[in-house]
Amino acid sequence: MTGTTHGILLGYDGSPSSERALRWALREARWRDAVLTVCHAWGPGYAQEPSGGDGTPHPSQLTGEVVLAPALRLARSIMDPQAVRPLLAAGPAAQVLCDRSRDADMVVVGSRGRGGFAGLLLGSVSQQVSAHARGRVVVVRGHWHGAAEYVPGPVVAGADGSAASRAALAFAAEEAMLRAVPLLAVSALADTAGGLGGAARMEEAAGRDIARQEKEHPELTIQWQVTPGQPRTALLAAAGGAQLLVVGSRGRGGIMGMPLGSVSQAMLHHCPCPVAVVHPC
């Protein structure tokens, strides 16, 4: 078994969304032969008061153990029990997951948990983790089928030649290989503001990145879709039949210094399948 300290780091609060994320993370951990760390953050403000003064756990920690128990039972019934680890941590959930993301292969969260406002498409924890965690973050939203009889679609990745896009393509290639499905790279040439010939330069850079993945994964089928349209439109259309969409944290355009670009934010809110956001290391 290989990987980082936390392997696949799952944020879990017992909500229906986190249950779906658990099943996605379980399959991912088994495919990668990785540790699965099931994390529950048991509330802000308790880091300074971990016990009642006599060494007994804080009541919120005991509640967290109850929340984690069914997830751990399920995971250990499917995986090697030694590869499933609980993690209870005091503090805001987003901060806990972001802090520990540096020691994880990826972070997996549901689209929204138990808190927040009903009707929002994306919860605050998944939004913050997608923006600020290290490396790879998967938000399990939209349609996702774990049944063996389901015929999966491709893995889709945005390709614009940026550093974040390059990292996204590499992760998307890994995911497509794990699933034995094609990788569909989508380049939208409308996302090339700021200079004559920008579209041609972006297409050339994206082509080099795709060629690199073809060389590294000769057994992987990579399809390249180049469209003159907007990236949001092109990616959402391609994601309709996909099992995973992978985007870089931000592309070539937008405001420098923002942790997430407008395209990745749009995918997190509207994509019909799970979304992976990749931050370049």
Secondary structure, DSSP 8 states (H G I E B T S, - for coil): --S-SSEEEEE--SSHHHHHHHHHHHHHHHHHT--EEEEEE-BTT-TT--BSSSS-B-HHHHHHHHHHHHHHHHHHHHS-GGGEEEEEE-B-HHHHHHHHGGGEEEEEEES--SSS-TT-SS-HHHHHHHHHSSSEEEEE-S-----TT-----EEEE--SSHHHHHHHHHHHHHHHHHT--EEEEEETT---SSTTHHHHHHHHHHHHHHHHHHH-TTS-EEEEEESS-HHHHHHHHHTT-SEEEEES--SSS-TT-SS-HHHHHHHHH-SS-EEEE---
